[in-house]
Amino acid sequence: MDKWWSYLFLLSIIPLCYSQGVPLTQPTLISITPINSTALNVSWQFADSTYDQSNLILIYINFYEFYYNYGPINTSIVYTFTTNKTITNLIQNFDLVNAFYYVCFSSNSTNTNTTEFLFIETCQLIQTCSRSNSSSCPQNGFVVITNSSITSSSFIINVNWLQNLLYVQNSTTVQLASNGATGTSLASTQNATYINLPFQFSNLQSQTSYTVNIIVNYILFGASMTNTIVYTVTTSRSSNLFYTGDILIFVPCSVLLSFLFS
C-alpha cells in the first residue's frame, strides 16, 4: 500500500502526458539555493521509470544576472539526457559577488515514436551570499529593509527599493503581524542607489518587540513576483521615571540617600 501511495504522490507533483499511448513526464525543479557569494545550486527530480518512457529529455537552465548598474547577462546551459538520469543538480559559478539571478528551468520530453513533446518553465529570483558572511544570503527581492526614528511609542520602517535594475516596482504593504495594522505612508525620498518608502507606526507600547510583515510586489520580465519579509523592531524605554518598574529602583535609592545624609 505504501508503494501505491508513493506513486500517487509522484504523479501529483510531476507533469504527466500520454502522447499516442506513450507516457511522457517533465523533470521537476526542486530548489535553487545559493551556496556562497558566487555560486548557485540548481536541483531537480526525474519521474519514476514506471511512468516516464521518454527516451530524450532536454533540460534548459537560463541564468539572468543582475547587479545594480551592471547587466543583465544571459548565461544559458543546456543538458541532454537519454537513458541516464542520474544527474539531478547543477552548481554554477559566477564572477560577481552577492548578485541577483533570475533563473529559469525548463525541459522538453520526447519519444522517438511520437513527435509531440512537453514543455513547462519555472522561474525564480535568487540572490547569492555576501562575501564577508557566506551564510548571509538575503532573499528579499529588490528591497533592503531598515528602521529609523524609534521612540517609546513609534518607529518607522524604510522599504528601500534598489534602482537601475530591470524590474518594475509595483505595490508595497507594511503591517504589524499581531493585528494587521498598516503603517502610515510618509513622503518618499531617493538617491542614486535607492528609492526609500517610509512607513510609520504610532501609539505603540514602550520596550516592546513588534514583528512587521513587509510585502513587496514587482514585475520582472512580464512575470508578477511577490516577496514577504519579516522584520522585528523594539520600541525604546519610556522617558517616564515611574514607568515599568523604575519606581522600584527610585524608592530604595531615595531611602539610602536619606539615610546617608541624615
PLY file of the C-alpha trace (Angstrom):
ply
format ascii 1.0
element vertex 262
property float x
property float y
property float z
element edge 261
property int vertex1
property int vertex2
end_header
0.00 0.00 0.00
2.85 2.41 0.84
4.26 1.87 -2.64
0.97 2.84 -4.28
0.74 6.00 -2.15
4.26 6.92 -3.26
3.24 6.52 -6.90
0.16 8.70 -6.40
2.25 11.42 -4.76
4.77 11.31 -7.59
2.01 11.72 -10.14
0.71 14.75 -8.28
3.98 16.68 -8.48
5.39 15.67 -11.88
3.54 16.72 -15.05
2.39 13.66 -16.98
1.14 13.37 -20.54
0.15 10.43 -22.76
1.21 11.08 -26.31
-0.09 8.45 -28.73
-0.05 5.92 -25.88
3.47 6.85 -24.69
3.63 8.39 -21.16
5.95 11.41 -21.02
6.88 13.41 -17.94
8.80 16.57 -17.10
11.64 16.66 -14.57
10.53 18.80 -11.62
12.54 21.72 -10.25
13.22 21.09 -6.53
15.21 24.13 -5.45
17.61 26.90 -6.43
19.94 27.53 -3.50
22.83 29.99 -3.00
25.98 28.15 -1.89
28.25 31.13 -1.28
28.83 34.63 -2.67
29.35 33.48 -6.27
27.60 30.13 -6.76
24.12 28.63 -7.05
22.95 25.04 -6.81
20.01 24.05 -9.04
18.44 20.67 -8.23
15.65 18.72 -9.92
13.93 15.33 -9.88
13.04 12.84 -12.62
9.89 10.75 -12.63
10.00 7.07 -11.87
10.65 4.94 -14.96
7.31 3.23 -14.33
5.61 6.39 -15.53
8.16 8.01 -17.78
9.02 6.43 -21.12
10.83 9.43 -22.59
13.97 8.46 -24.43
15.12 12.05 -24.87
14.86 14.80 -22.26
16.38 18.22 -22.84
16.87 20.38 -19.75
17.36 24.13 -20.20
18.66 26.35 -17.39
18.91 30.08 -18.10
20.62 32.48 -15.68
19.96 36.22 -15.98
22.50 38.09 -13.85
21.78 41.50 -12.25
23.98 43.76 -10.15
22.80 47.37 -9.77
24.19 49.24 -12.77
25.54 46.04 -14.31
23.69 43.58 -16.53
21.66 41.70 -17.23
23.78 38.91 -18.68
22.11 35.80 -20.02
24.03 32.58 -19.41
22.25 29.59 -20.95
23.13 26.00 -20.13
21.57 23.01 -21.88
21.83 19.38 -20.74
20.75 16.33 -22.72
19.61 13.14 -21.00
18.71 9.87 -22.69
18.59 6.71 -20.58
20.94 8.09 -17.89
19.01 10.22 -15.41
21.46 10.12 -12.52
22.45 13.78 -12.75
19.93 15.77 -10.70
21.70 19.02 -9.88
23.94 21.73 -11.28
26.37 24.00 -9.41
27.00 27.16 -11.39
29.77 29.64 -10.53
29.73 33.34 -11.43
32.14 36.29 -11.42
30.03 38.80 -9.50
29.63 38.72 -5.71
26.23 38.99 -3.95
24.39 39.45 -7.23
20.80 38.71 -8.31
19.94 35.85 -10.66
16.66 35.26 -12.43
16.87 31.51 -13.06
14.51 29.76 -15.47
14.28 25.96 -15.56
12.52 24.17 -18.41
12.68 20.93 -20.39
11.40 19.02 -23.40
10.46 15.36 -23.06
10.10 13.35 -26.27
9.93 9.78 -27.53
11.16 8.51 -30.91
7.71 7.04 -31.61
6.00 10.42 -31.41
6.60 13.98 -32.49
4.79 15.52 -29.51
6.64 16.90 -26.50
6.09 18.55 -23.12
7.36 21.99 -22.16
6.95 23.72 -18.79
9.06 26.63 -17.50
9.60 27.68 -13.87
11.47 30.87 -12.93
12.77 32.19 -9.60
14.71 35.24 -8.44
17.69 34.29 -6.23
20.49 36.30 -4.61
23.91 34.90 -3.75
25.52 35.48 -0.36
27.69 38.36 0.78
31.46 37.93 0.60
32.02 38.74 4.29
29.39 36.27 5.50
28.70 33.19 3.40
25.61 32.41 5.48
24.06 35.81 4.76
22.04 35.17 1.61
19.10 37.62 1.70
16.11 36.70 -0.45
14.17 39.95 -0.21
13.87 40.61 -3.91
14.97 44.09 -4.89
14.43 45.75 -1.49
16.51 46.43 1.62
14.67 46.99 4.92
15.87 49.41 7.62
14.27 51.23 10.56
14.55 54.75 11.93
13.06 57.23 14.43
12.47 54.63 17.15
10.76 56.05 20.23
8.86 54.52 23.14
5.60 54.64 21.15
6.53 54.71 17.46
9.02 53.73 14.76
9.49 53.99 11.01
10.10 51.10 8.60
12.07 52.09 5.50
11.50 49.98 2.38
14.46 50.79 0.12
13.88 49.76 -3.50
17.11 49.30 -5.46
17.38 51.47 -8.55
18.88 50.82 -12.00
17.71 47.21 -12.23
15.43 45.70 -14.86
12.21 45.36 -12.88
9.04 47.40 -12.41
8.17 48.40 -8.86
4.58 47.58 -8.02
2.90 47.54 -4.59
4.40 47.83 -1.09
2.47 46.85 2.06
3.85 47.19 5.60
1.78 45.87 8.51
2.08 44.61 12.07
1.90 40.83 12.32
-0.02 40.95 15.60
-3.11 42.83 14.42
-2.62 43.64 10.73
-2.37 47.39 11.37
-0.90 49.12 8.32
1.87 51.68 8.60
1.20 55.28 7.57
2.95 56.06 4.30
5.28 59.09 4.51
6.91 61.12 1.76
9.37 59.09 -0.32
12.98 60.07 -0.96
15.63 58.76 -3.34
19.31 58.79 -4.14
21.47 57.15 -6.78
21.01 53.70 -5.22
17.57 53.56 -3.57
14.02 54.84 -3.63
13.04 54.96 0.05
9.38 54.40 1.02
8.95 55.09 4.78
6.01 53.75 6.83
5.31 54.98 10.37
3.68 53.06 13.22
2.39 55.02 16.24
0.54 54.50 19.55
2.72 51.53 20.49
3.84 50.15 23.85
7.31 51.01 25.17
10.05 48.36 25.40
8.01 46.00 23.23
9.18 43.93 20.26
6.95 44.20 17.19
7.04 41.86 14.23
6.41 43.63 10.94
5.46 41.95 7.65
6.69 43.77 4.56
5.03 42.54 1.35
6.56 43.79 -1.88
5.34 43.08 -5.40
7.23 43.75 -8.62
7.23 42.72 -12.27
10.26 41.03 -13.82
10.28 40.00 -17.49
6.49 40.32 -17.52
6.02 37.99 -14.52
4.48 39.30 -11.27
6.59 38.31 -8.25
5.96 38.78 -4.51
8.30 38.67 -1.53
7.32 38.77 2.14
9.99 39.98 4.56
9.59 39.52 8.33
11.27 42.27 10.34
11.42 42.92 14.12
11.64 46.30 15.82
11.74 47.01 19.59
10.44 50.32 20.89
12.60 52.26 23.32
12.25 52.72 27.07
9.71 55.25 28.28
11.07 58.61 29.43
8.70 58.49 32.43
10.77 57.81 35.53
7.97 55.89 37.24
7.15 53.65 34.31
7.54 49.85 34.22
9.38 49.26 37.44
11.51 52.40 37.59
9.81 53.28 40.85
11.29 50.10 42.37
14.75 51.49 41.67
13.94 55.05 42.68
12.47 54.27 46.11
15.44 52.26 47.53
17.86 54.89 46.21
15.84 57.65 47.88
15.82 55.78 51.19
19.56 55.18 51.02
20.34 58.81 50.25
18.11 59.95 53.10
19.96 57.62 55.50
23.41 58.75 54.36
22.73 62.45 54.65
20.57 62.40 57.79
0 1
1 2
2 3
3 4
4 5
5 6
6 7
7 8
8 9
9 10
10 11
11 12
12 13
13 14
14 15
15 16
16 17
17 18
18 19
19 20
20 21
21 22
22 23
23 24
24 25
25 26
26 27
27 28
28 29
29 30
30 31
31 32
32 33
33 34
34 35
35 36
36 37
37 38
38 39
39 40
40 41
41 42
42 43
43 44
44 45
45 46
46 47
47 48
48 49
49 50
50 51
51 52
52 53
53 54
54 55
55 56
56 57
57 58
58 59
59 60
60 61
61 62
62 63
63 64
64 65
65 66
66 67
67 68
68 69
69 70
70 71
71 72
72 73
73 74
74 75
75 76
76 77
77 78
78 79
79 80
80 81
81 82
82 83
83 84
84 85
85 86
86 87
87 88
88 89
89 90
90 91
91 92
92 93
93 94
94 95
95 96
96 97
97 98
98 99
99 100
100 101
101 102
102 103
103 104
104 105
105 106
106 107
107 108
108 109
109 110
110 111
111 112
112 113
113 114
114 115
115 116
116 117
117 118
118 119
119 120
120 121
121 122
122 123
123 124
124 125
125 126
126 127
127 128
128 129
129 130
130 131
131 132
132 133
133 134
134 135
135 136
136 137
137 138
138 139
139 140
140 141
141 142
142 143
143 144
144 145
145 146
146 147
147 148
148 149
149 150
150 151
151 152
152 153
153 154
154 155
155 156
156 157
157 158
158 159
159 160
160 161
161 162
162 163
163 164
164 165
165 166
166 167
167 168
168 169
169 170
170 171
171 172
172 173
173 174
174 175
175 176
176 177
177 178
178 179
179 180
180 181
181 182
182 183
183 184
184 185
185 186
186 187
187 188
188 189
189 190
190 191
191 192
192 193
193 194
194 195
195 196
196 197
197 198
198 199
199 200
200 201
201 202
202 203
203 204
204 205
205 206
206 207
207 208
208 209
209 210
210 211
211 212
212 213
213 214
214 215
215 216
216 217
217 218
218 219
219 220
220 221
221 222
222 223
223 224
224 225
225 226
226 227
227 228
228 229
229 230
230 231
231 232
232 233
233 234
234 235
235 236
236 237
237 238
238 239
239 240
240 241
241 242
242 243
243 244
244 245
245 246
246 247
247 248
248 249
249 250
250 251
251 252
252 253
253 254
254 255
255 256
256 257
257 258
258 259
259 260
260 261
